């Protein structure tokens, strides 16, 4: 990438760990911040987009990379507390 962007390395982890770890990392970020992550989990191509929709994040990109997939996710707005 060459722009100093860190990639959250989730290679070698299988479902549901990539989604669980992405959820935890995103929860510590501010709305609008972006997370790059890379995974070798073949189900991530289904799970990560579904997670983004479910949690209100925006999937900016999903690209094949050697041995896996790289995702760029924008943190969605903070959810209101459940009542």
N, C-alpha and C positions, 0 to 999 in steps of 0.2 A: 504494500500500500504506500509506503514511503512518506506518509504525511504525519507520522508520529502517533497515529491512532492505535490504541491498545486493543487487542482482540482477546476476548474472554475464551480461554482454551477449554472446551468441554469434550475434546476428542477422547475416545475410549470409553465414554460413559454412555449407557443405554437407557432407554425409556424406563422410568419417567424422570431420571436425574437431570438431563439437559433443561427440561422445562422448569423443574423445581429450583435449580440453581439460577436460571435466568430470572425467574420470578423474584427470588431473594435479592439478586443484584439490582434489578430494576426498582425494587421497593425502596432501596437506599438512594436512588437518584431523584433529581428534580424533574417535574414535567418538562418535556421538550428536549431533555438530554438524550443522547443516543448511545446505544450499546451495540458493539460488534461482537458476535460470538461465532465460534467455529465448532462443528461437531461431526463425528463420524457415524452417529446413530442414523440408520436408514429411515427410521420413522419420523425423524425430525422435520422432514419436508412436509409432513402432515401435522405433526404436533405443535411446532413453533407457530405457524400461521393461526391455528385454532386457538392457541394460548393467547396470542396477541388480540384476537377478536374478543375472546372471553374476558380478558382483563383490561380492555380499552386502550391497548398500545397500538402503534402503527408500524406495520412491517414495511420497511422502506425497500429492502432488497433481500433476495435469496439467490445466491450464486453457487454453482458447482465449483468446488476446488479439489485439488488432488486428494483423493481418499475421503472426501466428505462434502460438507456444505457450509457456507458462510452466510450469516444473517446479519442484517442491520435493522435494529428496532429503535423506534423513538418512544420514549416513556410517555404514556398518556397522562391525562389529568388525574389528580388525586381523587380517589373515590370517596364519596360521602360515607360516613359510618352507618352501618346497618342499624335499623331501629326495630 
